[in-house]
Amino acid sequence: MHTLTEEQKQILLSTPLFNGIAAEEADALLDCLDPMLRRTPRDGAVLSAGDTPRFVGVVLEGDLHIVHDDYWGNRAILSTASAGDVFGEAFSLAPAQPLPVSVVAKRESR
């Protein structure tokens, strides 16, 4: 059972992932998908390079950085994700490969 607030549910349902889903079907679909709500503290890793991704993420609150850390420890911010943005879809829907990037919370995020 999902434990999303009404506001979080509206953010989730406004993403392209749920385009065309009728409001009356949303609760049944979310029950079937069993979404996981996760809080990540500032500078915490949502996904780490080398992980095998198994989910698509939606930012409900906060901001994330998609980063690449090189061999020498230099960090490059490749992209950002804010409330309502989807992330990880390109990796989680592809054949299982280790992630070449990390997803890190810029500030506390859900």
C-alpha positions in Angstrom: 0.0 0.0 0.0 1.4 3.4 -0.9 1.6 6.1 1.8 1.7 9.2 -0.5 0.1 12.4 0.6 -2.5 13.8 -1.8 0.0 16.5 -2.9 2.7 13.8 -3.6 0.2 11.7 -5.5 -0.8 14.7 -7.7 2.9 15.3 -8.4 3.4 11.7 -9.3 0.3 11.5 -11.5 1.3 14.7 -13.4 4.5 13.1 -14.7 4.8 11.6 -18.2 4.8 8.1 -16.7 1.1 8.5 -15.9 0.0 10.4 -19.0 -3.5 9.4 -20.0 -4.3 7.6 -16.7 -7.8 8.6 -15.5 -8.0 9.9 -12.0 -10.4 7.2 -10.9 -7.9 4.5 -12.1 -4.9 6.1 -10.3 -5.5 4.6 -6.9 -5.9 1.1 -8.2 -2.8 1.5 -10.4 -0.7 2.8 -7.5 -1.8 -0.1 -5.3 -0.7 -2.4 -8.1 2.7 -0.7 -8.6 3.3 -0.5 -4.8 5.5 2.7 -5.0 8.2 3.1 -2.4 8.5 6.4 -0.7 12.0 7.2 0.3 13.5 10.1 2.1 17.1 11.0 1.3 19.1 13.4 3.4 21.2 16.2 1.9 24.3 14.7 0.1 22.8 11.2 0.5 22.9 8.8 -2.4 19.7 7.8 -4.1 21.6 5.6 -6.6 25.3 5.0 -6.7 27.6 4.4 -9.6 28.1 0.7 -10.0 24.5 -0.2 -8.8 22.2 -2.1 -11.1 19.1 0.1 -11.2 15.8 -1.6 -10.6 13.4 1.3 -10.5 12.3 4.6 -12.1 12.3 7.5 -9.7 10.1 10.6 -9.4 11.2 13.5 -7.3 8.3 14.5 -5.0 10.2 17.0 -2.9 13.7 18.5 -3.0 16.4 18.4 -5.7 18.8 15.8 -7.0 22.0 15.9 -8.9 23.0 13.3 -11.4 26.8 13.2 -11.1 29.8 11.5 -12.5 32.9 11.1 -10.3 36.1 10.4 -12.2 39.1 8.3 -11.2 40.7 11.3 -9.5 37.7 12.2 -7.4 36.5 15.1 -9.6 32.7 15.4 -9.7 30.8 16.7 -12.7 27.1 17.5 -12.4 25.5 16.1 -15.5 21.9 17.0 -14.8 19.5 18.0 -12.1 16.0 16.8 -11.1 13.4 18.7 -9.1 9.9 18.0 -7.9 7.9 16.4 -10.6 11.0 15.2 -12.6 11.5 11.5 -13.5 15.0 10.0 -13.3 16.6 6.6 -13.9 14.2 5.5 -16.6 16.9 5.2 -19.2 18.9 2.9 -17.0 16.2 0.9 -15.3 14.4 0.0 -18.6 17.6 -1.1 -20.4 19.3 -4.5 -20.0 21.0 -4.8 -16.6 24.1 -2.7 -16.6 26.0 -1.0 -13.7 25.2 2.7 -13.5 27.9 4.9 -14.8 26.6 7.8 -12.7 25.3 8.5 -9.2 22.1 10.3 -8.1 22.7 12.5 -5.0 20.3 14.7 -3.0 21.3 18.3 -3.3 19.0 18.9 -0.3 16.7 16.6 1.7 14.5 15.0 -0.9 11.7 12.4 -1.3 
